[in-house]
Amino acid sequence: MEHPHGGLEAADVSALPLILRLALLLVTAFVAGVGLVRPRVATLPRHVTVLTVALAASSAGLAALSVAVAEVSVLGAAAHVVLVAAVALLLGKPTPVRWLSVALVLLLVVETAAGRSGVEFAADTVYVAAAVAWFGVTVLTTSAVSRPGPLSLTLGGVLVVAGAARLATSGIAFDRRVYETGFGLVLLAVVVLPLVATVLAAVLKGTDRAYRFGAAGVVAAFVGWSALAAIPSPAELPEPGVPVLAEASLAGQRVPVLISPHRPGRNLVHFPASAGNRVEVSVAGGPAVTATPRAGAEGTWAEVDLPAGRGSVVVGLGEARDQVRIDTGTDTGSDTRGAGPALAAGADGAECASAALGGLLSGRRDTLTACPADTLSTEDDQALRKLVGFLASRGVAGITVRGDESPRSTQAAETIRTAAAEANVRVDADPLPDNALVVVSGWSAAQSALTTAAAQQADSPVYSFGLYLAPWLLNAPLVTSATTVSVPLRFDPREHLPVSYAVAVGNGFGGESPTVAGFHAWLGDRKPLAAGEVQVFAAAQVTVMPMGPGEAHAPGMPMTEELAGQWVPKATIVPVSTPLLS
């Protein structure tokens, strides 16, 4: 998930451990540098020995302190202490101390690389080794160090090339983030500062002043290089038509923000329920709009009109304010809704935004060109036909259909009527005791239909054959609107992929519950992996997990615990039919 700033201030890193880590790496680099260059010096001056021992003692002390303050591995800290102590104690033995210093350099590479691999790890290795060598020659700049001028040019050039490689592979080298974010500025520094040192070395060639004057720049560059691991990579630049998933820092908490469809004109700004009900949104100094709940959807939503081009959305909570960058482009479309899908900000906008969120959480940045409610998919058409067949096999006399004016709902209602006629089942406009209710609307209308049905059933026996939802209506607010509802699905919400998506959306968006639209978008090209035969699943507001037809009880399986990855919190979803093959 992105943060709107992307600088050092965005890192969840305490200042003290970071400062301690940078000081440890820098002091250790000087110790390793002296040991690495030691074989080039015939006689080691006393002041260099004293300085190296002092630096080694400081490094060992900082390593020990890191165990307590920064939760550094005890074994890693012990290895660090042993190596710096060995370098300091064996300065009189040039060959052994060189190899100990090589080991110390490798340890520095591991400590600065922070999980990087490939070209970035190679650049880490080269950069750290070259900086360490520069520090060593700086400390040992005597006549005994042969040809300091050419060596300084070589080391400076290596630093510049390694820094440039790191910048080129960062993904931000050719856009404005390289100078607008803390991460980008540090990357520039690790290239520019060694370049300045190299130029000084060329101007002052043949003298040891090249190292002394350039040392400050190389020290700063090395510290910047070491700090890169603590600076979060900047957010992807907003692209017109690609919904924005960001985080706002408000009153000491990180609040996820979703902006959809991210086009000029009417847009939805969505926050998870965990953000509370007091979040406000404003654009370009305009009036603040309070995000409020929407029927059938989780969290809160604000409808705002975004201007064309680059700008920002201001998010507020109490006195706290933060900004989320936007770039809606210049295509405003033919009406006030902008150039995005027609349903992206209307009654079906929440479902459309949920689909966009699923794609973003999978790592894709697709332009939002259509919404789920735009048309009835072939899979959902077949699922509804099989649902009618299932109801007919149970002896249902009639079906009451509840829909809305969206294209998908209109097509779905027609599918229900056609399948019912073929099965000799009547379709009624009013609720009747021997009917089943089938809801094929969008989220908002479905919330109203289910709430009404639940109230009707509390007063008199209606819909004795149950309440049924179209496949796209499986989400927490709708399922919990009635005691029990059933849904025809092509996937089992308890299996690996659906559970993985449920965990991803919960972790990635403040505890949000999964939706079918989001699941399909999250799957992307993997959608066929979750496309099985249609089964009817019942969702009930109970906390037990009974086994489905023919399933063996899993020994030791918790039956009453609310687990991560559940599609509907504090509810149970189980199959109540075998696969519907016709």
C-alpha positions as CSV (number, residue, x, y, z in Angstrom):
1,M,0.0,0.0,0.0
2,E,1.3,3.4,-0.8
3,H,1.7,6.4,1.4
4,P,1.2,9.9,-0.2
5,H,4.6,11.2,0.8
6,G,7.1,8.3,0.5
7,G,9.8,10.1,2.5
8,L,11.7,9.1,5.5
9,E,8.9,10.4,7.7
10,A,6.7,7.6,6.4
11,A,8.7,4.8,7.8
12,D,7.6,2.9,10.8
13,V,11.1,3.2,12.2
14,S,12.0,4.7,15.6
15,A,14.7,7.4,15.4
16,L,17.0,5.9,18.0
17,P,17.4,2.4,16.5
18,L,17.9,4.0,13.0
19,I,20.6,6.4,14.3
20,L,22.3,3.6,16.2
21,R,22.3,1.4,13.1
22,L,23.8,4.1,10.9
23,A,26.5,4.9,13.4
24,L,27.3,1.3,13.8
25,L,27.7,0.7,10.1
26,L,29.8,3.8,9.5
27,V,32.2,3.1,12.4
28,T,32.5,-0.5,11.3
29,A,33.2,0.6,7.7
30,F,36.2,2.6,8.9
31,V,37.6,-0.3,10.9
32,A,37.1,-2.7,7.9
33,G,38.7,-0.1,5.6
34,V,41.9,0.2,7.7
35,G,42.2,-3.6,7.8
36,L,41.5,-3.9,4.0
37,V,44.2,-1.4,3.1
38,R,46.7,-2.4,5.8
39,P,48.9,-4.6,3.5
40,R,49.6,-1.5,1.4
41,V,51.4,0.1,4.3
42,A,54.8,-1.1,5.4
43,T,54.8,0.5,8.8
44,L,51.5,1.4,10.6
45,P,51.7,4.7,12.4
46,R,50.9,4.6,16.1
47,H,48.0,7.1,15.8
48,V,46.3,4.9,13.2
49,T,46.5,1.9,15.5
50,V,45.1,3.9,18.4
51,L,42.3,5.3,16.2
52,T,41.4,1.9,14.8
53,V,41.3,0.3,18.3
54,A,39.0,3.1,19.5
55,L,36.8,2.7,16.4
56,A,36.6,-1.0,16.9
57,A,35.7,-0.6,20.6
58,S,33.0,1.9,19.6
59,S,31.7,-0.6,17.0
60,A,31.6,-3.4,19.5
61,G,29.8,-1.2,22.0
62,L,27.2,-0.1,19.4
63,A,26.6,-3.7,18.3
64,A,26.0,-4.7,21.9
65,L,23.7,-1.8,22.5
66,S,21.8,-2.7,19.3
67,V,20.8,-6.0,20.8
68,A,18.9,-4.2,23.6
69,V,17.6,-1.2,21.7
70,A,17.0,-2.4,18.2
71,E,16.3,-6.1,18.8
72,V,19.2,-7.2,16.7
73,S,20.1,-10.9,16.6
74,V,22.4,-11.8,19.4
75,L,24.4,-14.2,17.1
76,G,24.7,-11.4,14.5
77,A,25.9,-8.9,17.1
78,A,28.4,-11.5,18.5
79,A,29.8,-12.1,15.0
80,H,30.1,-8.4,14.5
81,V,32.0,-7.9,17.8
82,V,34.4,-10.8,17.1
83,L,35.3,-9.5,13.7
84,V,35.9,-5.9,14.6
85,A,37.9,-7.0,17.7
86,A,40.0,-9.4,15.6
87,V,40.8,-6.6,13.0
88,A,41.9,-4.3,15.7
89,L,44.0,-6.9,17.5
90,L,45.7,-8.2,14.3
91,L,46.7,-4.9,12.7
92,G,50.3,-6.0,12.9
93,K,49.6,-9.0,10.7
94,P,48.7,-7.6,7.2
95,T,47.6,-10.7,5.4
96,P,45.3,-12.2,8.2
97,V,43.8,-8.7,8.9
98,R,42.9,-8.3,5.2
99,W,40.9,-11.5,5.1
100,L,39.2,-10.6,8.4
101,S,38.3,-7.3,6.9
102,V,36.9,-8.9,3.8
103,A,34.6,-11.0,6.1
104,L,33.7,-7.7,7.9
105,V,32.9,-6.1,4.6
106,L,30.6,-9.0,3.7
107,L,28.9,-8.6,7.0
108,L,28.3,-4.9,6.2
109,V,26.9,-5.9,2.9
110,V,24.4,-8.2,4.5
111,E,23.5,-5.5,7.1
112,T,22.9,-2.8,4.4
113,A,21.3,-5.0,1.8
114,A,18.1,-5.6,3.9
115,G,16.7,-8.5,1.8
116,R,17.6,-7.1,-1.6
117,S,18.8,-9.5,-4.4
118,G,19.9,-9.5,-8.0
119,V,21.3,-6.3,-9.4
120,E,20.5,-4.4,-6.2
121,F,22.5,-6.8,-4.0
122,A,25.4,-6.7,-6.5
123,A,25.3,-2.9,-6.3
124,D,25.2,-3.1,-2.5
125,T,28.3,-5.2,-2.5
126,V,30.3,-3.0,-4.8
127,Y,29.2,0.2,-3.2
128,V,30.0,-0.9,0.4
129,A,33.4,-2.4,-0.7
130,A,34.4,0.8,-2.5
131,A,33.3,3.1,0.3
132,V,35.2,0.9,2.8
133,A,38.3,1.1,0.7
134,W,38.0,4.9,0.5
135,F,37.8,5.1,4.2
136,G,40.8,2.9,4.7
137,V,43.0,4.9,2.4
138,T,41.7,8.2,4.0
139,V,42.9,7.0,7.4
140,L,46.2,5.6,6.0
141,T,47.1,8.5,3.6
142,T,50.9,8.3,3.9
143,S,53.6,8.1,1.3
144,A,53.5,4.3,1.9
145,V,50.1,4.1,0.1
146,S,51.2,3.9,-3.5
147,R,49.6,6.0,-6.2
148,P,46.7,7.5,-4.1
149,G,45.5,9.6,-7.0
150,P,44.6,6.8,-9.5
151,L,43.2,4.7,-6.7
152,S,40.9,7.6,-5.7
153,L,39.7,8.0,-9.2
154,T,39.0,4.3,-9.4
155,L,37.1,4.1,-6.1
156,G,35.1,7.2,-6.9
157,G,34.2,5.9,-10.3
158,V,33.1,2.5,-8.8
159,L,30.9,4.3,-6.2
160,V,29.3,6.4,-9.0
161,V,28.6,3.4,-11.2
162,A,27.2,1.3,-8.3
163,G,25.0,4.2,-7.1
164,A,23.8,4.8,-10.7
165,A,22.9,1.1,-11.0
166,R,20.9,1.3,-7.7
167,L,19.1,4.4,-9.0
168,A,18.3,2.9,-12.4
169,T,16.8,-0.2,-10.8
170,S,14.8,1.7,-8.2
171,G,11.9,2.3,-10.6
172,I,11.8,6.1,-10.0
173,A,14.9,7.2,-11.9
174,F,13.0,8.8,-14.7
175,D,10.0,10.4,-12.9
176,R,9.4,13.2,-10.5
177,R,9.6,11.0,-7.4
178,V,13.3,11.1,-7.7
179,Y,13.3,14.7,-6.5
180,E,9.9,14.9,-4.7
181,T,10.4,12.1,-2.2
182,G,12.9,11.4,0.6
183,F,13.8,8.0,-1.0
184,G,14.5,9.7,-4.3
185,L,16.7,12.4,-2.8
186,V,18.8,9.9,-0.9
187,L,19.3,7.9,-4.1
188,L,20.4,11.1,-5.9
189,A,22.8,11.8,-3.0
190,V,24.5,8.3,-3.2
191,V,25.3,9.1,-6.8
192,V,26.1,12.8,-6.7
193,L,28.3,12.9,-3.6
194,P,30.8,10.3,-4.8
195,L,30.8,12.1,-8.2
196,V,31.8,15.3,-6.4
197,A,34.5,13.3,-4.5
198,T,35.8,11.8,-7.8
199,V,36.0,15.3,-9.4
200,L,38.0,16.5,-6.4
201,A,40.3,13.5,-6.8
202,A,40.8,14.4,-10.5
203,V,41.6,18.0,-9.6
204,L,43.8,17.0,-6.7
205,K,45.4,14.0,-8.4
206,G,48.6,12.7,-7.1
207,T,48.0,13.9,-3.5
208,D,46.4,12.4,-0.4
209,R,44.1,15.5,-0.2
210,A,41.8,13.8,-2.7
211,Y,40.8,11.4,0.0
212,R,40.6,13.9,2.8
213,F,38.5,16.4,0.9
214,G,36.3,13.8,-0.6
215,A,35.9,11.8,2.6
216,A,33.0,14.0,3.9
217,G,31.0,13.3,0.7
218,V,31.7,9.6,0.7
219,V,30.8,9.4,4.4
220,A,27.5,11.2,3.7
221,A,26.8,8.9,0.7
222,F,27.6,5.8,2.7
223,V,25.2,6.9,5.5
224,G,22.5,7.6,2.9
225,W,23.1,4.2,1.3
226,S,22.8,2.5,4.6
227,A,19.6,4.4,5.4
228,L,17.8,3.3,2.2
229,A,16.6,0.2,3.9
230,A,14.7,2.2,6.5
231,I,13.1,4.5,3.9
232,P,9.9,3.1,2.3
233,S,9.9,3.1,-1.4
234,P,7.7,5.9,-2.7
235,A,4.2,5.2,-3.9
236,E,3.5,4.6,-7.5
237,L,2.6,7.8,-9.3
238,P,-1.1,8.1,-9.7
239,E,-2.3,7.3,-13.2
240,P,-5.5,8.7,-14.8
241,G,-8.3,6.0,-14.6
242,V,-6.3,3.7,-12.2
243,P,-8.0,3.8,-8.8
244,V,-5.8,5.1,-6.0
245,L,-5.0,3.0,-2.9
246,A,-3.1,5.0,-0.4
247,E,-2.7,5.6,3.3
248,A,-3.3,8.9,5.2
249,S,-1.6,9.6,8.5
250,L,-4.3,10.9,10.8
251,A,-4.1,11.5,14.6
252,G,-1.4,8.9,15.0
253,Q,-3.1,6.2,12.9
254,R,-2.6,5.0,9.4
255,V,-5.9,5.2,7.5
256,P,-6.3,3.3,4.2
257,V,-7.9,5.4,1.4
258,L,-9.4,4.2,-1.9
259,I,-10.3,6.7,-4.6
260,S,-12.3,5.3,-7.6
261,P,-12.6,5.7,-10.5
262,H,-9.9,8.4,-10.3
263,R,-11.2,10.4,-13.3
264,P,-12.3,14.0,-13.5
265,G,-15.8,14.4,-12.2
266,R,-17.7,12.4,-9.5
267,N,-15.5,9.9,-7.5
268,L,-15.9,7.8,-4.4
269,V,-13.5,8.0,-1.6
270,H,-13.7,5.0,0.7
271,F,-12.4,4.3,4.2
272,P,-12.6,1.1,6.2
273,A,-14.9,0.8,9.2
274,S,-11.8,0.8,11.5
275,A,-11.3,4.5,10.5
276,G,-14.5,5.5,12.3
277,N,-17.3,7.7,11.2
278,R,-15.7,11.2,11.4
279,V,-13.3,11.1,8.4
280,E,-13.7,14.1,6.1
281,V,-12.6,14.6,2.5
282,S,-12.1,17.9,0.6
283,V,-10.5,18.9,-2.7
284,A,-8.6,22.0,-3.7
285,G,-9.8,24.0,-0.7
286,G,-13.4,23.1,-1.2
287,P,-15.9,22.2,1.5
288,A,-15.2,19.1,3.5
289,V,-17.5,16.1,2.8
290,T,-18.0,13.6,5.7
291,A,-17.6,10.0,4.7
292,T,-20.8,8.1,5.6
293,P,-22.0,4.5,5.4
294,R,-23.6,3.3,2.2
295,A,-26.3,0.6,2.1
296,G,-25.0,-2.9,1.5
297,A,-21.3,-1.8,1.8
298,E,-18.7,-1.8,4.5
299,G,-16.9,1.3,5.8
300,T,-17.6,4.9,4.9
301,W,-17.8,6.6,1.6
302,A,-17.6,10.2,0.4
303,E,-18.7,11.4,-3.0
304,V,-16.4,14.2,-4.3
305,D,-15.9,15.9,-7.6
306,L,-12.2,15.7,-8.6
307,P,-10.7,18.3,-11.0
308,A,-8.8,17.3,-14.1
309,G,-5.1,16.9,-13.9
310,R,-2.7,16.6,-11.0
311,G,-3.7,17.6,-7.5
312,S,-4.5,16.1,-4.1
313,V,-7.4,15.0,-1.9
314,V,-7.2,16.3,1.6
315,V,-8.3,13.7,4.3
316,G,-9.1,14.9,7.7
317,L,-9.9,13.4,11.1
318,G,-10.6,16.0,13.8
319,E,-7.8,18.5,13.6
320,A,-5.5,16.1,11.7
321,R,-5.0,16.5,8.0
322,D,-3.1,14.6,5.3
323,Q,-3.0,14.6,1.5
324,V,-3.3,11.9,-1.1
325,R,-1.9,12.7,-4.5
326,I,-4.1,12.3,-7.5
327,D,-3.7,12.7,-11.3
328,T,-7.1,12.3,-12.9
329,G,-5.9,13.2,-16.5
330,T,-7.8,15.5,-18.8
331,D,-10.5,13.3,-20.3
332,T,-13.6,14.6,-18.7
333,G,-16.1,12.5,-20.7
334,S,-19.5,13.7,-21.9
335,D,-21.2,14.3,-18.5
336,T,-20.5,15.2,-14.9
337,R,-19.6,11.6,-14.0
338,G,-16.4,12.0,-16.0
339,A,-14.7,9.5,-18.3
340,G,-14.9,6.5,-16.0
341,P,-17.5,3.8,-16.0
342,A,-21.0,5.2,-15.7
343,L,-21.7,3.1,-12.6
344,A,-18.5,3.8,-10.8
345,A,-19.9,6.5,-8.5
346,G,-23.6,5.8,-8.4
347,A,-25.6,3.3,-6.4
348,D,-23.4,0.5,-7.7
349,G,-20.2,2.5,-7.1
350,A,-19.2,0.7,-3.9
351,E,-19.2,-2.7,-5.6
352,C,-17.2,-1.2,-8.5
353,A,-14.7,0.3,-6.0
354,S,-14.4,-3.1,-4.2
355,A,-13.5,-4.7,-7.5
356,A,-10.8,-2.0,-8.1
357,L,-9.5,-2.7,-4.5
358,G,-9.2,-6.4,-5.3
359,G,-7.1,-5.7,-8.3
360,L,-4.8,-3.2,-6.5
361,L,-4.3,-5.6,-3.6
362,S,-3.0,-8.2,-6.1
363,G,-0.4,-5.8,-7.3
364,R,-2.0,-4.8,-10.6
365,R,-2.7,-1.2,-11.6
366,D,-5.4,-1.6,-14.2
367,T,-7.4,1.2,-15.7
368,L,-11.0,1.0,-14.5
369,T,-13.0,0.7,-17.7
370,A,-16.1,-1.3,-16.5
371,C,-18.1,-2.1,-13.3
372,P,-19.5,-5.5,-12.3
373,A,-23.1,-4.1,-12.6
374,D,-22.6,-3.2,-16.3
375,T,-23.6,-6.6,-17.5
376,L,-24.6,-10.1,-16.4
377,S,-21.7,-12.5,-16.8
378,T,-22.2,-15.9,-18.4
379,E,-21.1,-17.6,-15.2
380,D,-23.7,-15.6,-13.1
381,D,-26.4,-16.3,-15.7
382,Q,-25.8,-20.0,-15.5
383,A,-25.7,-19.9,-11.7
384,L,-29.1,-18.2,-11.5
385,R,-30.6,-20.7,-14.0
386,K,-29.3,-23.6,-11.8
387,L,-30.6,-21.8,-8.7
388,V,-34.1,-21.8,-10.2
389,G,-33.7,-25.5,-11.0
390,F,-32.6,-26.2,-7.5
391,L,-35.7,-24.3,-6.1
392,A,-38.0,-26.2,-8.5
393,S,-36.5,-29.5,-7.3
394,R,-37.4,-28.5,-3.8
395,G,-41.1,-28.0,-4.7
396,V,-41.1,-24.2,-4.6
397,A,-44.4,-22.8,-6.0
398,G,-43.2,-19.3,-6.8
399,I,-40.3,-16.9,-6.8
400,T,-40.4,-13.3,-5.8
401,V,-37.7,-11.4,-7.6
402,R,-36.2,-8.1,-6.3
403,G,-33.9,-6.2,-8.6
404,D,-33.1,-2.6,-9.7
405,E,-32.5,-0.7,-12.9
406,S,-28.8,-1.6,-13.5
407,P,-28.1,-3.5,-16.7
408,R,-26.9,-6.6,-14.8
409,S,-30.0,-6.7,-12.6
410,T,-32.4,-6.2,-15.5
411,Q,-30.7,-9.1,-17.4
412,A,-30.7,-11.3,-14.2
413,A,-34.4,-10.7,-13.6
414,E,-35.1,-11.8,-17.2
415,T,-33.0,-14.9,-16.7
416,I,-35.0,-15.8,-13.6
417,R,-38.3,-15.4,-15.4
418,T,-37.2,-17.5,-18.4
419,A,-35.8,-20.3,-16.2
420,A,-38.9,-20.2,-14.0
421,A,-41.2,-20.5,-17.0
422,E,-39.2,-23.5,-18.2
423,A,-39.5,-25.1,-14.8
424,N,-43.3,-24.3,-14.4
425,V,-42.6,-22.0,-11.5
426,R,-44.5,-18.8,-11.2
427,V,-42.8,-15.4,-10.7
428,D,-44.6,-13.1,-8.3
429,A,-44.2,-9.4,-7.5
430,D,-45.4,-9.7,-3.9
431,P,-44.2,-11.9,-1.1
432,L,-46.1,-15.1,-0.6
433,P,-45.8,-17.9,2.1
434,D,-44.9,-20.6,-0.4
435,N,-42.4,-18.5,-2.3
436,A,-38.6,-18.1,-2.3
437,L,-37.1,-14.6,-2.4
438,V,-34.4,-14.2,-5.0
439,V,-32.5,-10.8,-4.9
440,V,-30.6,-9.9,-8.1
441,S,-30.1,-6.2,-7.5
442,G,-27.0,-4.3,-6.6
443,W,-25.8,-3.9,-3.0
444,S,-27.8,-0.9,-2.1
445,A,-31.2,-2.3,-3.2
446,A,-30.3,-5.7,-1.9
447,Q,-29.8,-4.2,1.6
448,S,-33.3,-2.7,1.5
449,A,-34.9,-5.9,0.1
450,L,-33.3,-8.2,2.8
451,T,-34.1,-5.8,5.6
452,T,-37.7,-5.7,4.5
453,A,-37.9,-9.5,4.1
454,A,-36.5,-10.0,7.6
455,A,-39.1,-7.7,9.1
456,Q,-41.9,-9.4,7.1
457,Q,-40.8,-12.8,8.3
458,A,-40.8,-11.6,11.9
459,D,-44.5,-10.6,11.6
460,S,-45.9,-13.5,9.5
461,P,-44.7,-16.6,7.6
462,V,-43.4,-15.4,4.2
463,Y,-40.8,-16.9,1.9
464,S,-41.0,-20.4,3.5
465,F,-38.5,-21.6,0.9
466,G,-35.9,-19.1,2.1
467,L,-34.0,-16.0,1.0
468,Y,-31.6,-16.3,-1.9
469,L,-29.0,-13.8,-3.2
470,A,-27.4,-13.5,-6.6
471,P,-23.7,-14.6,-6.5
472,W,-22.3,-11.0,-6.5
473,L,-24.2,-10.2,-3.3
474,L,-22.1,-12.4,-0.9
475,N,-20.7,-9.8,1.4
476,A,-20.9,-9.1,5.2
477,P,-23.5,-6.3,5.4
478,L,-25.9,-8.2,3.1
479,V,-25.5,-11.6,4.6
480,T,-26.0,-10.3,8.1
481,S,-29.2,-8.4,7.1
482,A,-31.2,-11.6,7.7
483,T,-30.7,-14.7,10.0
484,T,-30.0,-17.0,7.1
485,V,-29.5,-16.4,3.3
486,S,-28.3,-18.7,0.5
487,V,-26.1,-18.0,-2.5
488,P,-25.3,-20.1,-5.6
489,L,-21.5,-20.0,-5.9
490,R,-18.8,-21.5,-8.1
491,F,-16.2,-21.4,-5.3
492,D,-16.2,-22.5,-1.7
493,P,-15.4,-19.5,0.6
494,R,-13.6,-21.9,3.0
495,E,-11.0,-23.0,0.5
496,H,-7.4,-21.7,0.0
497,L,-7.8,-19.0,-2.6
498,P,-10.9,-17.4,-1.2
499,V,-9.4,-17.4,2.3
500,S,-6.1,-16.0,1.0
501,Y,-8.0,-13.1,-0.7
502,A,-10.1,-12.5,2.5
503,V,-6.8,-12.2,4.5
504,A,-5.3,-9.9,1.9
505,V,-8.2,-7.5,1.9
506,G,-8.4,-7.5,5.7
507,N,-4.7,-6.8,6.1
508,G,-4.5,-4.4,3.2
509,F,-7.5,-2.3,3.9
510,G,-8.1,-1.9,7.6
511,G,-10.0,-5.1,8.3
512,E,-12.3,-4.9,5.3
513,S,-14.4,-8.0,4.6
514,P,-14.2,-9.7,1.2
515,T,-16.6,-9.4,-1.7
516,V,-17.2,-11.5,-4.8
517,A,-16.3,-8.6,-7.1
518,G,-13.1,-8.0,-5.2
519,F,-12.2,-11.7,-5.2
520,H,-12.6,-12.0,-9.0
521,A,-10.5,-8.9,-9.6
522,W,-7.9,-10.2,-7.1
523,L,-7.7,-13.5,-9.0
524,G,-7.2,-11.9,-12.4
525,D,-5.9,-14.5,-14.8
526,R,-6.2,-17.1,-12.0
527,K,-10.0,-16.9,-12.0
528,P,-10.4,-20.3,-13.7
529,L,-8.7,-21.9,-10.6
530,A,-11.7,-20.9,-8.5
531,A,-14.4,-21.7,-11.0
532,G,-16.0,-25.0,-10.0
533,E,-19.5,-26.3,-10.4
534,V,-22.3,-24.2,-8.9
535,Q,-23.4,-25.1,-5.4
536,V,-25.8,-23.4,-3.1
537,F,-24.2,-22.2,0.1
538,A,-26.1,-21.1,3.2
539,A,-24.7,-18.2,5.3
540,A,-26.1,-18.1,8.9
541,Q,-25.3,-15.8,11.8
542,V,-23.8,-18.5,14.0
543,T,-20.3,-19.2,15.2
544,V,-20.1,-22.9,14.7
545,M,-18.6,-24.5,11.6
546,P,-20.7,-27.6,10.7
547,M,-19.4,-29.9,8.0
548,G,-20.9,-29.9,4.5
549,P,-22.6,-32.9,2.9
550,G,-20.2,-35.9,3.0
551,E,-17.4,-34.0,4.7
552,A,-15.5,-35.7,7.6
553,H,-15.0,-33.7,10.7
554,A,-11.4,-32.6,11.0
555,P,-9.9,-33.7,14.3
556,G,-8.9,-30.7,16.5
557,M,-10.6,-28.2,14.2
558,P,-11.9,-25.2,16.2
559,M,-15.6,-25.0,15.8
560,T,-16.5,-21.8,17.6
561,E,-13.4,-19.6,17.1
562,E,-13.6,-16.6,14.7
563,L,-10.6,-17.2,12.3
564,A,-8.8,-14.9,10.0
565,G,-10.0,-15.2,6.4
566,Q,-13.6,-15.7,7.1
567,W,-15.9,-14.2,4.5
568,V,-18.5,-13.1,6.9
569,P,-17.3,-12.3,10.5
570,K,-19.2,-14.2,13.2
571,A,-21.2,-16.2,10.6
572,T,-20.9,-19.6,9.0
573,I,-21.0,-20.4,5.3
574,V,-21.5,-24.0,4.3
575,P,-22.8,-25.9,1.2
576,V,-26.4,-27.0,1.4
577,S,-26.5,-28.7,-2.0
578,T,-24.4,-31.0,-4.1
579,P,-22.9,-29.5,-7.3
580,L,-25.8,-28.4,-9.5
581,L,-25.0,-30.0,-12.9
582,S,-28.2,-29.0,-14.7
